[in-house]
Amino acid sequence: MTDSAAYARPWKSFADQLEQLKARGLNVRDEARALAWLQRVGYYRLSAYWYPFRVFRHEQDAASGVIGSVRTDDFMPGTTFSDAVDLYLFDRKLRGLLIDALERIEVSLRVEVAYLLGKIDTFAHLHEKNFHPTFRDRREPRSGMTAFAVWQQKHQGLVQRSREDFVKHYREKHGPDMPIWVAIEVWDFGAVSQLLSMMKVPDQQAIAARYGIVDWKVFASWIRSLSYLRNLVAHHSRVWNRNMVSYPTPPSSSWPAWGEAFEGRRESLTKPFLQLAIVRHLVTVICPGSRWPDRMAAHLAEFPLQASKRQLSVSDMGAPDGWEK
């Protein structure tokens, strides 16, 4: 028996979906265009972009007496279908810019990790002795396996699933175990991040320093949070006002100078703008002279205007005052 029986919402045609939106107060100026968007992108995906324009009302819980906000189905006055579409297009371009930058960061990090560990041991990733005992031996709550054992399973799975010619060629010629500088090319960002988190402190410090970060713990938290961001982007998920469930350590004096704008603003930790700032820093270190920071700044400056009474801006992404400077 599944829970599907409890789901009572019926299937709706695209035309019915549009009528429902209109009935809830969404202003549709061009019905043919709106229908085309529903057919091309889908009601559910677009709903994430009209959600901020929904009316919220305050209600008091009868048992606890706590007053909270409750989402209604109605839209704020003036909200148009185009308000949601424009946000969707803004977010799509934002993800495009991020995938460009995150690729550079991921490739660079692979080189740094493989270069440092490879100098110590050709097969460093396969030997526990090359990693910090406390970090590598942490137990996963569900399986009881150590972090290193869990990572080994992930590594082997990535190698087995790889269809890269160089993997097949290497294994046929040299056997199943690949040097770290070969194996790392089949890992995803998460695997690289997890391996980094198990490395010995001097090794993590050395890599952090390559990116201008004095505190290895700060850098490790950056990479962990960017791994989450990378997954969002890769799966075409909403980014612009996402509640970031994986975020870095709070900005402090251990951060580069630009982190001062975020100090004491704990709410900024779960907003995407802080991670955009981290990406900008790393791209600037990896590719000096890159125009990527300018392209991102120009895109953010073009945040779409809305017809809705509820106005949104880059501040909803966690942007501090004066971010343009």
C-alpha positions in Angstrom: 0.0 0.0 0.0 1.5 3.3 -1.0 0.6 6.9 0.0 -0.6 7.7 -3.5 -4.2 7.1 -2.4 -3.9 10.1 -0.1 -3.0 12.4 -2.9 -6.3 13.8 -4.1 -5.3 16.5 -6.6 -6.5 15.5 -10.1 -4.6 15.7 -13.4 -5.2 19.0 -15.2 -4.8 20.0 -18.8 -2.5 22.9 -19.6 -5.6 25.0 -20.2 -7.0 24.0 -16.9 -3.8 24.8 -15.2 -3.8 28.3 -16.6 -7.4 28.9 -15.6 -6.6 27.9 -12.1 -3.7 30.4 -11.9 -6.1 33.1 -13.2 -8.7 32.2 -10.7 -6.1 32.7 -7.9 -5.4 36.2 -9.1 -2.4 35.7 -11.5 -2.6 38.3 -14.3 -2.1 36.6 -17.6 -1.6 39.1 -20.4 -0.8 36.7 -23.2 -2.6 33.4 -22.8 -1.0 31.7 -25.8 2.5 32.6 -24.5 1.6 31.4 -21.0 0.3 28.1 -22.3 3.5 27.6 -24.3 5.5 28.1 -21.1 3.4 25.6 -19.2 3.9 23.1 -22.0 7.6 23.7 -22.4 8.7 24.0 -18.7 5.8 22.6 -16.7 3.6 23.9 -14.0 5.5 22.4 -11.1 8.9 23.8 -12.1 7.4 27.3 -12.7 5.6 27.2 -9.4 8.9 27.7 -7.6 9.2 31.1 -9.3 5.6 32.4 -8.6 5.7 31.0 -5.1 7.3 34.3 -3.6 4.4 36.2 -5.0 1.8 34.2 -3.1 -0.2 35.9 -0.3 0.8 34.9 3.2 -1.5 35.4 6.2 -0.7 35.2 9.9 -2.4 32.5 11.9 -2.2 31.5 15.6 -1.7 27.9 16.5 -4.6 26.9 18.8 -2.5 24.6 21.0 0.7 26.6 21.4 -0.5 30.1 20.7 2.4 30.7 18.4 1.7 33.0 15.5 3.1 31.9 12.1 2.8 32.6 8.4 0.6 30.4 6.3 0.8 30.3 2.5 -2.4 30.8 0.6 -3.1 29.9 -3.0 -3.8 33.5 -3.9 -1.3 35.9 -5.5 -0.3 39.4 -4.5 -2.1 42.2 -6.4 -0.6 43.0 -9.8 1.4 39.7 -10.0 1.7 38.6 -13.7 2.7 35.3 -15.3 5.6 37.1 -16.8 6.9 37.9 -13.3 7.5 34.2 -12.7 8.9 33.6 -16.2 11.4 36.4 -15.9 12.6 35.0 -12.6 12.9 31.6 -14.2 15.0 33.0 -17.1 17.2 35.0 -14.7 17.8 31.8 -12.7 18.6 29.8 -15.8 21.3 32.2 -16.9 22.6 32.3 -13.3 23.0 28.5 -13.4 24.8 28.8 -16.8 27.3 31.2 -15.3 27.8 29.0 -12.3 28.4 25.8 -14.2 31.2 27.6 -16.1 32.8 28.8 -12.9 32.3 25.6 -11.0 33.9 23.5 -13.7 37.1 25.7 -13.5 37.1 25.3 -9.7 36.5 21.5 -9.8 39.3 20.9 -12.4 41.7 23.1 -10.5 41.0 21.3 -7.2 41.5 17.9 -8.9 45.0 19.1 -10.0 45.9 20.4 -6.5 44.7 17.3 -4.7 46.3 14.8 -7.1 49.6 16.7 -7.3 50.0 16.9 -3.5 48.9 13.4 -2.7 50.5 11.8 -5.7 53.9 13.2 -4.6 53.4 11.3 -1.3 52.1 8.1 -2.7 51.1 7.1 -6.3 48.1 5.3 -4.9 47.5 7.7 -2.0 43.7 7.5 -2.3 43.7 3.7 -1.6 45.8 3.8 1.6 44.4 4.9 5.0 47.8 6.0 6.2 47.7 9.0 4.0 44.7 10.5 5.8 44.0 12.0 9.2 42.9 9.2 11.6 40.2 11.3 13.2 38.7 12.3 9.9 39.0 9.0 8.0 37.7 6.9 10.9 34.4 8.8 11.6 31.5 6.4 11.6 28.5 6.9 9.3 25.5 6.7 11.6 23.4 4.5 9.3 25.9 1.9 8.1 28.5 2.1 10.9 31.2 2.2 8.2 34.1 4.6 8.5 34.3 7.7 6.3 37.2 6.2 4.5 35.4 2.9 3.8 32.3 4.8 2.5 34.6 6.9 0.3 36.3 3.8 -1.1 32.9 2.4 -2.1 32.0 5.6 -3.9 35.4 5.7 -5.6 35.0 2.1 -6.8 31.5 2.8 -8.0 32.6 5.8 -10.0 35.5 3.8 -11.6 33.2 0.9 -12.4 30.6 3.1 -14.0 33.0 5.2 -16.0 32.9 4.7 -19.8 36.0 6.9 -20.4 38.4 5.3 -22.9 41.4 6.2 -20.7 39.9 4.1 -17.9 39.4 1.1 -20.1 42.9 1.5 -21.6 44.6 1.9 -18.3 42.9 -1.1 -16.6 43.6 -3.4 -19.6 47.2 -2.4 -19.6 48.1 -1.9 -15.9 45.4 -3.5 -13.8 42.5 -2.3 -11.7 44.3 0.3 -9.5 44.9 3.6 -11.1 47.3 6.3 -9.8 45.5 9.2 -8.1 46.2 11.5 -11.0 44.3 9.1 -13.3 41.6 8.0 -10.9 40.7 11.6 -9.9 39.5 12.3 -13.4 36.4 10.0 -12.9 35.5 11.5 -9.5 32.6 14.0 -9.1 32.9 17.1 -7.1 31.4 15.4 -4.1 34.1 12.7 -4.1 36.9 15.2 -4.4 35.4 17.3 -1.5 35.0 14.2 0.7 38.6 13.1 0.0 39.8 16.6 0.8 38.0 16.5 4.1 39.9 13.4 5.2 43.4 14.7 4.3 45.9 15.4 7.0 45.8 19.0 8.3 49.2 20.1 6.8 48.0 18.9 3.4 44.6 20.7 3.7 46.5 23.8 4.8 48.8 23.6 1.8 45.9 23.4 -0.6 43.9 26.1 1.1 46.9 28.4 0.9 47.0 27.9 -2.9 43.7 29.6 -3.0 44.6 32.4 -0.7 42.8 31.0 2.4 44.7 31.0 5.7 42.3 28.7 7.6 42.0 25.1 6.2 38.7 24.6 8.0 37.2 27.6 6.2 38.4 26.3 2.8 37.0 22.8 3.6 33.7 24.3 4.4 33.8 26.3 1.1 34.4 23.2 -1.0 31.7 21.3 0.9 29.1 24.0 0.3 30.1 24.3 -3.4 29.7 20.6 -3.8 26.0 21.1 -2.8 25.7 24.1 -5.2 27.3 22.0 -8.0 24.5 19.4 -7.5 21.8 22.1 -7.7 23.2 23.5 -10.9 23.7 20.0 -12.5 20.1 19.1 -11.8 18.7 22.4 -13.1 17.3 23.2 -9.7 16.4 26.7 -8.5 19.3 28.7 -7.1 18.4 32.4 -7.0 16.5 32.3 -3.6 17.3 28.8 -2.5 17.6 28.0 1.2 21.1 26.6 1.1 21.1 23.6 3.4 24.9 23.2 3.0 26.7 26.3 3.8 30.2 27.5 4.9 31.5 28.4 8.3 30.4 31.9 9.3 32.6 34.7 7.8 35.3 35.9 10.2 38.8 37.4 10.2 39.9 34.0 8.8 38.2 34.9 5.5 39.5 37.2 2.8 38.8 40.9 3.3 35.5 40.8 1.3 34.0 38.5 3.9 33.6 41.5 6.3 30.5 42.4 4.4 28.9 39.2 5.6 30.2 39.1 9.2 27.5 39.0 11.9 24.8 38.3 9.3 24.0 34.7 10.0 21.0 34.8 7.8 23.4 35.3 4.8 24.8 31.8 5.4 21.8 30.1 3.9 21.4 32.5 1.1 23.1 31.9 -2.3 24.9 35.2 -2.6 27.6 34.2 -0.2 28.4 31.2 -2.3 28.5 33.4 -5.4 31.1 35.5 -3.6 33.1 32.4 -2.8 32.9 31.3 -6.4 34.1 34.7 -7.6 37.1 34.6 -5.2 38.2 31.1 -6.4 37.7 32.0 -10.1 39.8 35.1 -9.6 42.6 33.0 -8.0 42.4 30.2 -10.6 42.0 32.4 -13.7 43.5 35.9 -13.0 42.1 38.4 -15.5 38.9 36.3 -16.1 35.9 38.3 -17.1 33.6 35.9 -15.3 33.2 38.1 -12.2 32.2 41.0 -14.4 29.7 38.8 -16.3 28.1 37.6 -13.0 28.0 41.2 -11.7 26.3 42.4 -14.9 23.8 39.6 -14.7 22.9 40.3 -11.0 22.5 44.0 -11.9 19.9 43.0 -14.4 17.6 41.4 -11.8 14.2 41.5 -13.4 11.6 44.1 -12.4 8.2 42.9 -11.4 4.7 44.2 -11.9 3.6 42.6 -8.6 3.0 44.6 -5.5 5.5 42.3 -3.8 8.9 43.5 -5.1 11.9 41.1 -5.1 15.6 42.0 -5.6 19.1 40.6 -5.2 18.8 41.4 -1.5 16.5 38.3 -1.4 19.6 36.4 -2.4 21.5 37.6 0.6 23.4 40.4 -1.2 24.9 42.9 1.3 24.5 46.7 0.8 27.0 48.0 -1.7 27.6 44.6 -3.3 28.0 46.3 -6.7 31.2 48.0 -5.7 
